């Protein structure tokens, strides 16, 4: 007799909002002020914010997130790297980038997995509808079952999702590591901001916190009257790219 479907796992509202791409009003803060000094360039500010949200992103991913050409993204990264605000890390044959101070070794493996093709979309689908089959996941991702399997494998290995038998089929659910990862990111956010602030000051930029809340630090960079505001969010790595 087939096993009864597993009850839906209740997840926190913050995790559901992050993976669903909701609660995104903070994105409107980007580019609200003209900026001065290093961040007078709107494209450079967008690159910096994109890496605050999604550390360990490769060049093509940064260009897509910022809606700029890859050569432009490469130039902005070179400038930020030259001032010590961005670091590069090699993952196999790929070079990935991060804002200085935002990645610690305990979270690096998960952050790298979240940058893989379809990873964020798969998590969002499973959180929104726990118990999806492989065919349903592939349909949600608009990809092949083989690509869905490749996207799911590292997430299972890291304990972010799990598959359980339901008769002759297997269903995918969020696993315990997913909310725990967000909780750990939230707890470490104040220390991460202090590292970012130190890097900004070393680069000759002034930084001032404008708002602190659970899971988010809003801060301004630049001189009075020409400041640009950025967000450092615990759930940034879980947010799917903005819908176009």
C-alpha positions in Angstrom: 0.0 0.0 0.0 1.5 3.4 -0.9 2.8 5.5 1.9 0.8 8.5 2.9 2.2 11.7 1.6 4.3 13.6 4.1 2.6 16.5 5.8 3.8 19.9 4.6 6.7 21.2 6.7 5.9 24.6 8.1 8.6 27.1 7.4 9.2 30.6 8.9 7.7 33.5 7.0 11.1 35.1 6.6 12.4 32.0 4.7 9.3 31.7 2.6 9.5 35.4 1.7 13.2 35.2 0.8 12.9 32.2 -1.5 9.7 33.5 -3.0 11.3 36.7 -3.9 8.8 38.7 -1.8 9.5 41.4 0.8 11.8 43.0 -1.8 10.9 46.6 -1.1 14.5 47.1 0.1 15.7 46.7 -3.5 14.3 50.1 -4.3 17.0 51.6 -2.0 19.6 50.8 -4.6 20.5 53.8 -6.6 18.2 56.2 -4.7 21.0 58.6 -4.0 23.5 59.7 -6.7 26.5 58.6 -4.7 30.0 60.1 -4.6 33.5 58.9 -4.7 33.9 55.2 -5.5 30.2 54.7 -5.9 29.4 57.7 -8.1 29.0 55.0 -10.8 25.5 53.5 -10.8 26.8 50.3 -12.4 29.5 49.9 -9.8 27.0 50.4 -7.0 24.8 47.7 -8.6 27.7 45.3 -8.8 28.5 45.9 -5.1 24.9 45.4 -4.0 24.6 42.2 -6.2 27.6 40.7 -4.4 26.3 41.7 -1.0 23.1 39.8 -1.9 24.7 36.8 -3.7 28.4 36.2 -2.7 30.5 33.8 -4.8 28.8 34.8 -8.1 30.7 34.4 -11.3 31.2 37.2 -13.8 28.3 36.2 -16.1 25.9 36.0 -13.1 26.9 39.4 -11.9 26.4 40.9 -15.4 22.9 39.3 -15.6 21.9 40.4 -12.1 23.0 44.0 -12.8 21.7 44.0 -16.4 25.0 45.3 -17.8 27.4 43.8 -20.4 30.0 41.3 -19.1 33.0 43.7 -20.1 31.4 46.5 -18.0 30.9 44.1 -15.0 34.5 43.0 -15.3 35.7 46.6 -15.3 33.6 47.5 -12.2 34.9 44.3 -10.4 38.5 45.3 -11.3 38.0 48.7 -9.7 36.4 47.3 -6.6 39.0 44.6 -6.3 41.8 47.2 -6.6 40.3 49.1 -3.7 40.1 46.0 -1.5 36.3 45.8 -1.5 35.9 42.7 -3.6 37.9 39.4 -3.5 38.0 36.6 -5.9 37.9 32.9 -5.2 38.5 30.0 -7.6 36.0 27.2 -7.6 37.3 24.6 -10.0 37.7 26.3 -13.4 35.4 29.2 -12.4 36.4 32.5 -10.7 33.8 33.8 -8.3 33.6 37.1 -6.5 32.6 38.3 -3.0 32.5 41.5 -1.1 35.3 41.5 1.4 34.2 40.1 4.8 30.9 38.6 3.7 32.0 34.9 3.4 33.3 32.8 6.2 34.5 29.2 5.8 31.5 27.7 7.6 29.1 29.0 5.0 31.3 28.8 1.9 30.1 25.4 0.7 26.4 26.3 0.9 26.9 29.7 -0.7 28.7 28.0 -3.6 25.9 25.5 -4.0 23.3 28.3 -4.1 25.1 29.8 -7.1 24.7 26.7 -9.2 22.2 26.8 -12.1 18.6 26.4 -11.0 19.5 26.0 -7.3 17.6 29.1 -6.0 14.6 28.4 -8.3 14.5 24.8 -7.1 14.6 25.8 -3.4 11.9 28.4 -4.0 9.7 25.8 -5.7 10.2 23.2 -3.0 9.5 25.7 -0.2 6.4 27.0 -1.9 5.1 23.5 -2.7 6.7 20.8 -0.5 6.4 17.3 -1.9 7.1 18.0 -5.6 8.0 15.1 -7.8 11.0 15.3 -10.2 8.7 15.9 -13.1 7.0 18.7 -11.3 10.3 20.3 -10.3 11.5 20.2 -13.9 8.3 21.8 -15.0 8.7 24.6 -12.4 12.3 25.2 -13.5 11.4 25.0 -17.2 14.2 22.5 -17.7 14.8 18.8 -18.3 14.5 16.2 -15.5 18.2 15.5 -16.0 19.0 19.2 -15.3 16.7 19.1 -12.3 18.5 16.1 -10.9 21.9 17.8 -11.3 20.5 20.9 -9.5 19.0 18.9 -6.7 22.0 16.6 -6.0 24.3 19.2 -4.2 21.3 20.6 -2.2 20.5 17.1 -1.0 24.2 16.5 -0.1 24.2 19.7 2.0 21.0 18.9 3.8 19.0 21.8 2.3 16.4 19.5 0.7 15.5 15.9 1.1 13.6 13.3 -1.0 11.2 10.8 0.5 9.5 7.8 -1.0 5.7 8.0 -1.6 4.9 4.6 -3.1 6.8 4.3 -6.3 7.6 8.0 -6.7 9.9 10.2 -4.7 9.0 13.7 -3.4 11.2 16.5 -2.5 10.9 18.6 0.7 12.8 21.3 2.5 15.3 19.9 5.0 16.3 21.0 8.4 19.5 22.7 7.3 17.7 25.3 5.2 16.1 27.3 8.1 19.2 26.7 10.2 21.4 28.2 7.5 19.2 31.4 7.5 19.3 31.5 11.3 23.1 31.3 11.3 23.4 34.0 8.6 21.1 36.2 10.7 23.2 35.7 13.9 26.5 36.5 12.0 25.2 39.5 10.2 26.5 42.2 12.6 30.0 40.8 12.5 29.9 40.6 8.7 28.8 44.3 8.5 31.7 45.3 10.7 34.1 43.6 8.3 32.5 45.3 5.3 32.7 48.7 7.1 36.3 48.1 7.8 37.0 47.4 4.1 35.1 50.5 3.1 37.1 52.7 5.5 40.4 51.1 4.3 39.3 52.1 0.8 38.8 55.7 1.9 35.0 55.6 1.9 32.9 56.6 4.9 30.1 54.3 5.9 27.1 55.0 8.3 24.4 52.6 9.4 20.9 53.9 8.8 18.8 51.0 9.9 19.3 47.8 11.8 16.6 45.1 12.0 16.7 41.3 12.4 18.4 39.9 9.3 19.2 43.3 7.6 21.6 46.2 8.0 21.1 49.3 5.8 24.1 51.5 5.4 25.1 54.6 3.4 28.4 55.2 1.7 29.7 58.5 0.6 29.7 62.2 1.6 26.8 64.2 3.1 24.4 65.1 0.4 25.7 62.5 -2.1 25.4 59.1 -0.3 24.3 55.8 -1.7 22.5 53.3 0.4 23.1 49.5 0.4 21.6 46.5 2.1 23.4 43.6 3.8 20.7 40.9 4.2 20.9 37.5 5.9 18.5 36.1 3.3 20.3 37.6 0.3 21.9 34.4 -0.9 18.5 32.7 -0.9 16.7 35.3 -3.0 16.0 34.3 -6.6 17.1 36.9 -9.2 14.5 39.6 -9.8 11.8 38.7 -12.2 11.9 40.6 -15.5 
